[in-house]
Amino acid sequence: MHKLGVFFVWLGLVLSIVGVAVGFWLMLTRGIGTFWMALVPVGFVSLVAGVTLTQLYRE
């Protein structure tokens, strides 16, 4: 479970960073980007779930 938690932490970080970067870039250049910005809450939930899993199931 610890490894799954670490995976979710990394997944959450990547989704949040990519969602913010690509979403803002598309909003500023083309006026769209809502799909990419929608990845940010998903990434945050994944990040919180990963931290919780790593704290509950330490090696």
C-alpha positions in Angstrom: 0.0 0.0 0.0 2.9 2.3 0.6 4.1 2.0 -3.0 0.5 2.7 -4.2 0.5 5.8 -2.1 3.8 7.0 -3.5 2.4 6.4 -7.0 -0.7 8.5 -6.2 1.4 11.3 -4.8 3.5 11.5 -8.0 0.4 11.1 -10.2 -1.3 14.0 -8.3 1.7 16.2 -8.6 2.0 15.6 -12.4 -1.7 16.1 -13.0 -1.8 19.3 -11.1 1.3 20.8 -12.6 0.4 19.8 -16.2 -3.2 20.9 -15.7 -2.2 24.4 -14.5 0.6 24.9 -17.0 -1.3 23.8 -20.1 -4.6 25.1 -19.0 -3.4 28.7 -18.4 -1.4 28.6 -21.6 -4.4 27.6 -23.6 -6.7 30.1 -21.8 -4.3 33.0 -22.5 -3.6 32.0 -26.1 -6.8 30.5 -27.5 -9.4 31.2 -24.9 -10.0 27.5 -24.1 -8.4 25.2 -21.6 -11.2 24.1 -19.3 -10.4 20.4 -19.8 -6.8 20.9 -18.7 -7.9 23.0 -15.8 -10.3 20.3 -14.7 -7.3 18.0 -14.1 -6.1 20.2 -11.2 -8.9 19.0 -8.7 -8.4 15.4 -9.8 -4.7 15.8 -9.2 -5.3 17.4 -5.8 -7.6 14.5 -4.7 -5.0 12.0 -5.9 -2.3 13.8 -4.0 -4.3 13.8 -0.8 -5.2 10.1 -1.2 -1.5 9.3 -1.8 -0.4 11.1 1.3 -3.0 9.4 3.3 -2.1 6.0 2.0 1.6 6.6 2.7 0.9 7.7 6.3 -1.5 4.9 7.1 0.7 2.1 5.7 4.3 3.0 6.5 7.0 0.4 5.8 
